[in-house]
Amino acid sequence: MTAEFTEFIPSLPEEIALECLTRLNYTAHRVAASVCHRWRELLHSRDFYYHRKRTGFTRKAAVLVQSIPVQSGGEKPVRSPSYGLTIYEPVSGIWDRVDPVPKYPDGLPLFCQVVSSEGKLVVMGGWDPASWEPVRDVFVYEFTTRSWTRRRDMPSSRSFFAVGAVDGVVLVAGGHDENKNALGTAWAYDIRRDEWAELARMGEERDECEGIVVGSEFWVVSGYGTESQGGFKRSAESFELGTGEWRLAEDAWGVSQCPRSCAGVGENGGFFSWAEFDPVVRVGACGVDMGGWTLVTGSEYQGGPQGFYLVEGKKEGQKGKLVKVEAPEEFCGFVQSGCCVEI
């Protein structure tokens, strides 16, 4: 094989050609991958993703599970709202909709969980939007190819569980089973191998808990047991992949409300509720940590318009302030949950 067929870009040194490809925006990857076999292998490789991340050419965006406006000609909607995936890039100010999951073209499973890992988006669990039965589906979205793949199902049905991702592994814990029994079990899903592995049980059952990753630790915040429905715990548990053990932290959640979607991490490492950060987001608050900024959504009152705000850094209480973000009308629906994806 001659040199011209092995070079990334003919007549350019390999390292310069690599830097040119590194600077491509992820939205151009699908087209670029069709140029040649070598470009496709590079653009789809895990090593290339981490090279782009090390050199500062990835972009952080918020992915939101958001209600889709119903076009009803002025009449009230006759069915429950459907949910899709909205992506918002703070740097560019671009709002967009992720293509629907092929199995659910009319709306995501209700209360499904979303998490990102190595530039990929993972959607799992929830309730079938037609039957409201819990599902075990797992789907992975590749932003570079703009395509969904179905993966191995969750080992068992569970609803309102905590989820997080550490080093290419998605961690799932808590929630409740089909009989409304709170769960203390936990599982790990390896995205690259498409394999599930059972983890040690948490010390306590935790339904309607929230998952937060801090460094290399996966935290499961609050939740309640089977016999104390709605009585949210003040404690949290953290899991370290290296040791495979859970550690209990008392008084980690200082409020009595549900932590789902609204739990944030303060400067001192403690947890707080975005619903208590400012009155304009006290109803249906959702916070998506994007490193230097957090996207916070919510309403001032029940049924009020959805507001979108950016908060610089990881601030608590009186520190920091909300900076309003103007969202296009088609992206002003209620935000159920979200995650940050680095693409």
N, C-alpha and C positions, 0 to 999 in steps of 0.2 A: 504494500500500500504506500503510495507516495505521500510526501509531507503535506501537500495541500488538502488531502482528505482527512488528516488527523488534527490540523490546526483549528482552533476555535474560530478565528477570523483569518483568512489567508493574508499573508505578508505582514501580519502583526505578531510581535513576540507574545508568547503564551500568557505571561503575567499581565500585559497590557490588555489583551483580549478579555481575560478574566475580569479585569476591573471594569471594562466596558459593559459586560453582561451583568456584573454586580450592581451597576447603577440603573439597570432597567427597573421601572416601576412594576410592582407585582401584577398590575392590570394588563401588562404587555406580555407576561410569561406564557399565556396560552398560545398566543400567536407565535412568539419566539420559539417555543418548543416544537413547532412544526417545520422549522427551517432545516434541521438535520437531526440525525440520531444522537450525535454527541451533545448538541445543545439540549435536547430533550432529557437525556440522562443527567446532565448537570443541573438544569433548572428544577428537576424533580427530586434531587438528592438531598438528604438530610445535612450532609456536610456543607452544601452550598447555602442552605438556610442559615446555618450557624456562622458561615463566613460573612454573609450579608449582615447578620446581627452584630458580629464583632466589629465590622467596619462601619456600622452606623447607617446602613441602607435599608433596614426594615422600618415599617411604620406601625405605630400602635393605633388601634381603633376600638371603639366600643361596639359590641354586637348585642342588640336588644331583642328580647322576645316581646313583641309589641302588637297590640290589637290593630287589625287592618280596617280602615274605614269601610263601611257598608254603603254601596251606591244604591239608595232606595228611592230616589226620585222625590225626596222630601218626606216620605213616610217613615214611621218608626221601624227599626229592624225587627223582624219576626223570629229571629234565632239568636243564639248566643254568639258573641263576637268571635271571629276566627283570628288566629295569631300567626304572624310571620316573623322573619328575622330581618331587622334593620341594622345597617352598619353606618357608623358615623366616625369620620376622621377629623379630629379637632384641628390639626395643622392645616389641612386643605379646606375644611369646612364642608366637605362633601357628605351628603346623605344618599344612601342607596338601599336597595332591597336585595337580599340574598335570594337566589333561585329557590323555589319550594322543594322540599323533599319529595322525590317522585311518588313515594307511597302515600303521601298526604298533600296532594296538590291544592286542596282547598283550605289548608290550615294545619299548623303543627299540633301534635298531641297536647292537650291541655295540661298545664303545670309540668311540662317537660323541663329537663335540666340542660343547660348549655355550659360548656367549658372549652378552653382552648389549650393546645399543646403543640409546640414546634410549628407554629403557623397554621395549624389545622383547627377546625371547629368540630366539636363533638356534641351531638344531640342524643339524649337518651331518656327513656322512661316517659312518664306522663300518662294521660288517659286518652283513649281513642276519641277523637272529636265527635264521632257519630254515636257510639255506644256508651261512652264514658267508662268503659272498662279499662283497667290498668294494662299497659303494654310494656314489653321488655325490649323494645326495639333500640338499636344503637346505629347511628349514622355518622359518617365522617365527611366533612366538606373540605375539599382542597381548593384554596383560593387561586393557586397558580393554574389549575385546570378548570376552575369553576364547575366542579362536578361533585356529586354525592356518591358515596359507596355505602352499601349496607354491610354492617359488621356483625360479629357474633353477639347474639342476644345477651342481655343481663341474665345472671344465673337464676334470679327469682324476681317476682313482681314486688315492687316497693314504690310507695308514693311519698312525696314531700321529704326526700332524703337530702343529705349534704353531699356535695361533690367538689372536687378540686383536682388540680394536675400538678405533679412534681416529676421532673426529669423524664418526660415522655410516658408517664404512668398516670392514669385517671383513678382517683380514689373515691369510693362511694361508701357512705356509712349512714346508719340510722334510717329514719322514716317509719312507715308502717306497712304491714302486709295487707292482703285482701280482706282480712277479718278485723282490720283497724287496730291490730296489736302493734304497739310501739316496738321498734327493733334496736338491738344493740350490735348487730352483725355488721361486718365491713368487708369490702372486696376491692381488689386492684385490677384495673384493666390496662394491659400493655398494648398500646396502639399499634406499634410496629409488628408485633407478633400476633395480634388479634386474639389474645388469650386473657382469660379471667383467672384470678387466684384468690382464694379466701384468706383474709387476714385475721388476726386476733380480734376477739370481741372487745368492744368498748366496756368500760366499767359500769355504764348505765345505759338504759334504753333512752333513745332521743328521737321523738317524732317532731316534725316541723322544725328541724334544726337547720343551721346554715353552715356551709363549708367555706373556710377561708385559708388560703396558703400564705404563710409568713416565713420567708426564707425557704428552708427545706422541710418545714413542718406543716402538716395538714391539721387544721383546727376544726373541730365540730362544736359549734357554739349553741348553747342553750338546748331547747327542745323540751319535751315532757314525756313522762311514762304513760303506760296504758291506763292506769288507775287515776291519773291526775290530768286528764285531758284539758288543755288550755292553761294549765299551771306551769308556766315556763320557768325552767331552772335558771339559777344564777351562775351555774358552773359551765365549764367547757372542757373538752378533752383534746389533746394533741397527739398526733401520730408521727413518728420519725421513721422514714423508710429504712435508715441504716440499722436501727435496733429492732424494728418490727413490734414496738411496744407502745401502749397508750399511756399518757400522763394526764392526771386530773388536775384542773386548776379551779379552785373555788372562787366565787365572787368575780368571775371573769365577765359576766354580762350583768350590768347594773340596772337594767330596766325590766319591767314585767311583761313587755310585749313580745310578739313573735319576731325573731331575728331574721327571717327569710328576706333576702335581697337588700335589707336596710342596714345590716351590720357592717361597720367600718373599723379600721385599725388606726388608732391614734399615734401621735408622735412618741408616746411613752410605751407603745406596744400593747396598750389595753384596747378593749373593744367598746364601741359606742354605737348608738343608733342614729342614722342620718335623719330619721323622723323627728328627732329632738334638736337637730342642728339649726333649723330655721322654720318659722311658721308656714312659709310658702310651700314646703315639701312635707308637711306633717302627715298627710294622708297618702298612702300608697307609695311611700318613699323607696327609691331604689338607687344604690350607689355602685358605680363601676370604677374600680381603682385602675388607673392607667399609668401608674408610676408617679410622675411629676404632677399629674392632674387627676381629679376624680369627676366623672360625669354623674350628677345627681338629678334624679327626676322625681316628680311627685306633684300633689295638688294642695292648695291651701285649705280646701274643704271637700267633703264627700260630694262627688259628682262634678267638682270644679274642673277647669281646664288644666291639662297637663303642662307643667313647666319643666324646662331643661336648663341646667346650670352647670358651670364648671367651677371647681374649687381647687385652688393651687395647693400642692403638697398634701400631707396627711394631717389634717387639722381636727381639733376637738373643740366642742363648746364655743367659747367666745372668739377663738382664733379663726383666721381665714374669713373669706366672704364669698358669697355666691355671685358668679358672673353669668348673666343671662345669655343663653344661646337661642338664636332664632331658628326654629325648625320649620321646614316647609309644611304646608297644611296636611299633606298625605303622610307625614311622619310625626303627627301630633297625638297619636293614640296612646292609650294607657300602656305603660311599660311594666310587664310582670316580673322580669328578671333580666340579667345580662351578664356579660363577661368581657374581659379585655383580650384582644387577639393581636399578636405581633406578627405582621405579615411580611 
